[in-house]
Structures are given as structure tokens and as C-alpha cells.
Amino acid sequence: MPTKDLTSQRKIEHVNIVLQKPVQFTQKTTGFEEMEVEYLTLPEIDAGKIDTRTTFLKHAFSFPFMVSSMTGGHEKTTIINRQIAQACEEVGIGMGLGSTRAAIENKKTMASFDVRKYAPNIFLACNIGVSNLKKYSSKQLQKLVDDLQCDAMIVHSNSAQEIVQHEGTPQFSDCLKEIGRVARELEVPVYVKEVGNGISPTNVKQLDKLPIAAIDVAGAGGTSWTAIESKRGTMDNKELGEKFWNVGIPTVPAVIGAKRYSKKPIIASGGVRSGQDVLKAMVLGASMSAAAIPIILAQDNGGAQKIVSHLEKLQREFRAGMFLAGAKNVSALHGKKYYLFGKTKEWVEQL
Ligand SMILES: Cc1cc2nc3c(=O)[nH]c(=O)nc-3n(C[C@H](O)[C@H](O)[C@H](O)COP(=O)(O)O)c2cc1C
């Protein structure tokens, strides 16, 4: 099969596996369950006056949450992206498109990413894999951003996934240089994101020196891409994927490390499953939070309306959490007192 068709085929296989098989971490959690925000019986605010809105990369969000990059590149993914975009527009949050490499390789797949008409006002980001950056000129990437009317370019870094993936591209030399080039040359903000194995302090320090706009830690504890890739390809991929199923830095220590070693805005993602998780991410100093798998499951279960219900539930929980923490707006959450326990505390002590 030509590369363009292989990429397209892989995209639909990923979606099918995610919808049909258990692919989350089994021996590691995000750490949100080992974090408690101080509870206030006298929050000294009125719940009705709480403001959940925020801005991220100069865009307005109804609360600090966006849908993580997922799919596109196969005709069957068109409806998924369209309904996610419609839901994001209705709720007033942002969306990352799945890797738009497919659209460069095969123009016919462009329609599956083309959601701007369904979501004219949202923050919308393109997405490209770091190990493929070398192949593309900044002009090609800018054209993609322009054609899809995106507001930012996400560069995803996924060494664990690439080393397990049957047809992976684990060629990661000069990636930092390539990220720097793209960040300097594109006309929109460029930021770096993991895919669920987390960004550790060593890499945060390196990324902090580049002209990128933000870092999405996409930590361990949610979806495991080594698990997904272990379910594709040969017996060797299966074995390797099972061995590395739980690799990476969990989301809570990843966010704390990123805040400690970088001044860039941080996105907390990887296993964000409730409004309380969003709240905890903000208390840790993240500027945004995001999730993937719960959104595609909601879409599969009932389209845009089901996604909207899920997002509204997150926002309700987030608002209640803000009340109990005594925060009348999102910035008031940063620096609120919290407690860490168990393994998460041990991670943080060693960052
Ligand atoms: C079906 C699916 C496809 C994905 N494709 C991409 C992708 O193309 N680019 C990317 O940066 N991340 C991709 N991801 C990773 C997510 O953006 C996210 O980082 C990861 O799933 C962890 O978040 P979660 O635990 O909330 O699912 C994908 C996730 C899913 C579930």
C-alpha cells in the first residue's frame, strides 16, 4: 500500500481499537487521586458569582478545557471531527485536530480535518508529529494552518509510541532543532505536546529554551499509546507494547515539573476525567487542561449532543470545586493550598 493509504488506514485502526479495547494505563495513575485541594467550609464567595472563563493563547474559553488532538485522515473520521467541533463551538472551548500529516500526504483527506465552518469561533489547532517535521518545509506547514484556518500548530512528541508502532518512525535526532525552526518560521503559535507518556523535567528544560508558546505535558495515567500499538502489527509489537504499556511520567508530577522548570503556559492532560481534575490542574498552575478518550467515547455514544453533555458536566464540577476552594475566578485557583499523598508525593520529591 502507498504511504498515504497506510497513514489513512492506521488512523481508522487507531479509532476502532480505542472504541473497542481497554487501552488505558493499568499500573500507573495520573496522581489526581492522590491530590486534594484544601476544602473551605467558609469560602467567602457566592457560587452565582463564580467566573469559569479563561483565555489561552489570546483565545476565550468558557472554562479551561480543550479537546485533545485525535483524528482525521480517513473518510470515516470526518463525522467524528465535525461533531467534536460542533460541541466545542456550543460550549465555547478549544479543539486540537489529529495529526494533519495525512492531509499533506493525501489531499483527499483534507475534508476530514476541515471543521472550521462548524466551529467559527473556537481555538483550533493543527497537529504534526515531531519525527516527521524534517520532511516538511515551514511553508508546507503554514499552508496547512491557512487551509484549515487554524490558530496554532501542535507538534506532538511520542517516542514511546513510535518505538512500539509497527511502521513507526523512531528517528528523533535533531527534533529540538526542528521544533525551534518551525516555532520561529510559522505565523501562528507553535506548542509541543506528548500523547500520554508525559514530558519529564529534562525535556521541559530543553523546550523552555525554544520559542514555543506552551507545553502540553500529556502525562501517564490515561490513554496508553504503547497499549494501542501493541494491539496492531506483529507479535513483536505486541510484546514490546505490553512491556512498555505503563511507561512515562504521570500527569500530576509532570505538571509540577513543567511549572518548576519552565515559565511557558502549561496544558495539563493525560487522564483528565472530571471537573475536579481540571480544578487540580489549575491549582497546580496549569493554564489549560485537555482530554481525548472520553470525548471520542461520548461521540461514539451519541454524537455532538453527548459530547456537549459531557463537557457541561465537567464545567459544573469545575465550578463546584472552585466554590469549595474559595476561588471566584480561574486565576484565583493558582497557588491555592493542596496536599499530595503516596506515590505522587514520592514522584514530586524526586523531580
Ligand atoms: C483516537 C485517538 C487518536 C489520537 N491521535 C493523536 C494525534 O494524531 N496527535 C496527537 O498529538 N495526539 C493524539 N492522540 C493523543 C491524545 O491527544 C492525548 O494526548 C492522549 O490520548 C492522552 O489523553 P487522554 O488520556 O485524555 O486520552 C490521540 C488519542 C486518541 C484517543
The ligand as an ORCA input file, in Angstrom:
! r2SCAN-3c Opt
* xyz 0 1
  C      -8.202      8.070     18.861
  C      -7.058      8.925     19.320
  C      -6.207      9.464     18.365
  C      -5.136     10.286     18.754
  N      -4.353     10.889     17.793
  C      -3.453     11.836     18.161
  C      -2.779     12.626     17.191
  O      -2.955     12.464     15.985
  N      -1.915     13.582     17.626
  C      -1.688     13.799     18.961
  O      -0.946     14.724     19.324
  N      -2.302     13.047     19.891
  C      -3.173     12.091     19.538
  N      -3.840     11.373     20.495
  C      -3.442     11.514     21.913
  C      -4.335     12.468     22.666
  O      -4.284     13.762     22.123
  C      -3.961     12.534     24.170
  O      -2.713     13.157     24.328
  C      -3.912     11.151     24.830
  O      -4.957     10.328     24.356
  C      -3.993     11.263     26.355
  O      -5.190     11.861     26.760
  P      -6.434     11.031     27.363
  O      -5.878     10.218     28.495
  O      -7.399     12.072     27.811
  O      -6.970     10.171     26.257
  C      -4.907     10.545     20.140
  C      -5.777      9.979     21.094
  C      -6.845      9.175     20.709
  C      -7.735      8.603     21.777
*
